[in-house]
Amino acid sequence: MNVQMEGSQAVAEILACCRPEVIAAYPISPQTHIVERLSAKVARGEIGRCQFVNVESEFAALSVLIGASASGARTYTATSSQGLLFMAEAVYNAAGLGLPIVMTIANRAVGAPINIWNDHSDSMALRDAGWIQLFAEHNQEAIDLHIQAFRLAEALSCPVMVCMDGYVLTHASEPVDLPDAAHVDAYLPPYQPVQLLDPNDPVSIGAMVGPDAFAEVKYLAHHQHLRALDLIPELTQAFEQHFHRQSGGLCSPYRMEGADIAVIAMGSVIGTIKDVVDELRRASIPVGCIKIGCYRPFPMLQLRGLLEGVSRVIVVEKDLAVGVGGIVSADVQRTLSGRQIPVHTVIAGLGGRSISTSSLKQMILEARAERLTEPYFLDLNKTVIEQELARRRDIRRAGPVAEHILRTMNVMGTKVS
Amino acid sequence: MVTAAELLAVAAFSDGKYAQAFPSFGSERMGAPVMAFCRIDDTTIRTRDAVTCPDVVIVQDATLLHQVDLFAGLTLRGFVLINSTRSLNALHLEEFLSALPVGHVCAFPASDLGLKYLKRPLANAPLLGGFAALTGLIRLASVESAIRQRFPGEIGEANVASVREAYDHVTALTAEQQGILRR
């Protein structure tokens, strides 16, 4: 059914069709609308025998799901930012135990300074915890990825995060095609656990593993991720046959035919980049774009294939490894090891700053002219930075950075735009 | 405001157009300034860029007029719709907005219409009716169906009544403006 709907509401609707049996969640913006709607649906009895557990923290939310998943339930939660960090220990545990939990990350910056807006700092902080991480370009893809996520998680017995940009997608009203439950059922079979806490057939899950076997257990987790690289294209193909649209996948090219420059990114900024690519192509600049749809495992082989013939790569990423630069760029550089082509890191959209078509266009032209600094911070206000650096050089007790910068820029911390 | 942008998107959707609505959140308290945006197009909307050059600006709270540059980036043939009991002249906007085409600017008491029909000064629905009348970008019937879909029953009908009066009111006001010009 085609409807115009807020992203979070659409995700909640599709989640109901995926027939979760236990949902445990703790509210945090911008994830809240998803679990609010789900809790209302559970209360109305619209999700079968699903139980919604109100918990006291994100740590508890995921811990409840670890128990529920181990006892054979299809499980779901959603979180953002500090919420994800607060559940970090359980995030590693869910992956280490091989439990196919699906979690939506409504991507949001991580403080301090406190900031509720979108970037990818939260899911990036846990990129190596052993979860598969899928990124949605728009709300249609966000809902489709949730259907695929359960099937993928359960096929591999490995947890999956579906990352969708907070506010930009979660709070955006867009047209989406919502499949009905019967249609989803035909794609997503009931959960068949590979390990189960069952009083009639007792096992223990969560053994202590010493130096003699720890590496082997970890290697097998790595192996599952490598299997995901084969399985994801199969699942997306099956999805396309069943739902008659392309959604998800490891990485997807856009106008890469004859492209000299490839712009690589993840999430909702891909839409803006596609518009920029069209504009530059009209001006005969051979640029294309590649969406990384699956960030963990990282689709090196597929990406390398798509980048053949390209002489310059620009990675636009909504995160920052402080003291290093780009995070996705490092994966792309590793992908291209042995090939002598420039890989530019562009840090953009931190803390919800809008990524404008004009800034992206200008940046691509600058990269082409070899004029980008590395890493390049899109739309960075250098005057403010220089003032603050000078002030801190001159005054020992310079005080808090964030407060001073806000004062210099004469904005409230809560400016409307 | 956020709801108004969403309802506008739903109305545009039922008109067969593509729409994208999104809010810009600030501090989480009642009364804090908030902006919400809506893009309407005949093709799929891909960009997530901020709206910096709007074709239409709806001002729900006229006390913001002299605090924030609400009309920054407004396109040359743009529209402005203001919720106020005061006239454009009394708001000191007549001259400022005179560069826009005649019949593209309108101030009307949307909150009063909310009070009349909903017993609360809710300006959203009347402003959407005003938007349909002022711009012709969405059909009145689509606004009504978007509202009924979101608020079924009595509340929806009261909202629809306020939309209709707002539509007629703004239609009359803009006709008057154009009439003045013709004379």
Interface residues (C-beta under 8 A of the other chain):
Chain A: V3 Q4 E6 S29 I116 W117 H138 D165 Y167 V168 H171 A172 S173 E174 P175 S268 V269 G271 T272 K274 D275 S354 I355 S356 T357 T414 K415 V416 S417
Chain B: V2 A5 E6 A9 V10 A12 F13 S14 Y18 A19 Q20 A21 F22 P23 S24 F25 G26 S27 E28 A32 P33 V34 M35 I45 R46 T47 R48 D49 A50 T52 V68
